[in-house]
Amino acid sequence: GMGGLPPPPGMAAKPQRPKLPAKKKIKPGKKMKALHWNKLSNEDAHDTVWKDLGKHDSAILGDLDIILIEQSFGDLPKKKKKVQDGEGGEGSKKNPEKKAKEKKKLVELLDGKRRQQ
């Protein structure tokens, strides 16, 4: 980390690398899906591709289709289930028999006698 005590006598201090320039934050037009990643420290980023991307920010951002990215990675609104008249509509928790019947529709192409032959 940064700061702290100076190194003990006889040990050379590790030269500090220059900080990477801060990136411009892009605000999307709608809520996006979460990305689960670990942020790199400046020290760790110096040995990666991210170090050189700052030189090309304007070219990269100019080529991005922000609308396509928002359509592809936008967070979809959650659908709410409707309950009819408080009694529970079709397939509700209050009517499990009807829901089970809807799921168990079996289509038979051969009658039972022919299948056994």
FENWOMO-V121003 format. One record per residue. N is the residue number from 1. PHI is phi in degrees with one decimal (* if undefined). OMEGA is omega in whole degrees, 0 to 359 (NA if undefined). BURIAL is b if it has 24 or more other C-alpha atoms within 12 Angstrom, else e. Layout:
# FENWOMO-V121003
n={N/N}
phi={PHI/PHI}
omega={OMEGA/OMEGA}
burial={BURIAL/BURIAL}
This chain:
# FENWOMO-V121003
n={1/2/3/4/5/6/7/8/9/10/11/12/13/14/15/16/17/18/19/20/21/22/23/24/25/26/27/28/29/30/31/32/33/34/35/36/37/38/39/40/41/42/43/44/45/46/47/48/49/50/51/52/53/54/55/56/57/58/59/60/61/62/63/64/65/66/67/68/69/70/71/72/73/74/75/76/77/78/79/80/81/82/83/84/85/86/87/88/89/90/91/92/93/94/95/96/97/98/99/100/101/102/103/104/105/106/107/108/109/110/111/112/113/114/115/116/117}
phi={*/-86.3/74.5/91.1/-77.8/-69.1/-65.1/-62.9/-56.8/93.0/-110.9/-78.9/-74.9/-70.9/-63.1/-83.2/-81.6/-65.8/-70.0/-73.8/-65.6/-66.7/-88.6/-71.9/-83.0/-102.9/-94.7/-70.9/-75.6/-145.3/-66.0/-107.4/-64.8/-75.3/-104.1/-104.2/-146.1/-100.1/-73.5/-83.7/-75.4/-56.5/-63.5/-72.9/-73.8/-66.3/-102.7/-129.0/-65.3/-63.6/-61.1/-89.3/-66.7/-59.7/-68.8/-114.4/-52.5/-65.3/-68.6/-66.4/-65.1/-67.4/-87.6/-74.3/-97.4/-58.6/-63.1/-64.3/-63.7/-64.3/-67.6/-77.5/-118.0/-68.5/-77.8/-76.9/-66.7/-76.4/-84.6/-96.6/-80.9/-91.9/-114.9/-89.4/53.0/72.0/-88.1/92.5/-79.4/-61.9/76.5/-81.1/-67.7/-81.2/-134.0/-69.6/-63.6/-64.8/-64.4/-64.6/-64.1/-64.9/-77.1/-98.8/-79.7/-102.5/-102.7/-108.7/-89.2/-121.5/-73.3/-57.5/-68.3/-72.6/-64.7/-78.3/-77.0}
omega={180/175/179/181/175/180/179/180/179/179/180/177/178/181/181/177/178/179/176/180/179/181/176/180/179/179/178/180/178/181/183/175/182/172/181/182/177/180/178/173/177/182/181/184/183/181/183/178/183/180/186/183/180/180/187/184/185/179/181/181/178/181/183/173/185/180/178/178/179/178/183/188/178/179/181/177/180/180/179/178/180/174/185/174/178/181/184/181/179/177/180/180/181/183/185/181/182/179/180/179/180/182/188/176/182/179/179/179/177/178/185/182/182/182/184/184/NA}
burial={e/e/e/e/e/e/e/e/e/e/e/e/e/e/e/e/e/e/e/e/e/e/e/e/e/e/e/e/e/e/e/e/e/e/e/e/e/e/e/e/e/e/e/e/e/e/e/e/e/e/b/e/e/e/e/e/e/e/e/e/e/e/e/e/e/e/e/e/e/e/e/e/e/e/e/e/e/e/e/e/e/e/e/e/e/e/e/e/e/e/e/e/e/e/e/e/e/e/e/e/e/e/e/e/e/e/e/e/e/e/e/e/e/e/e/e/e}
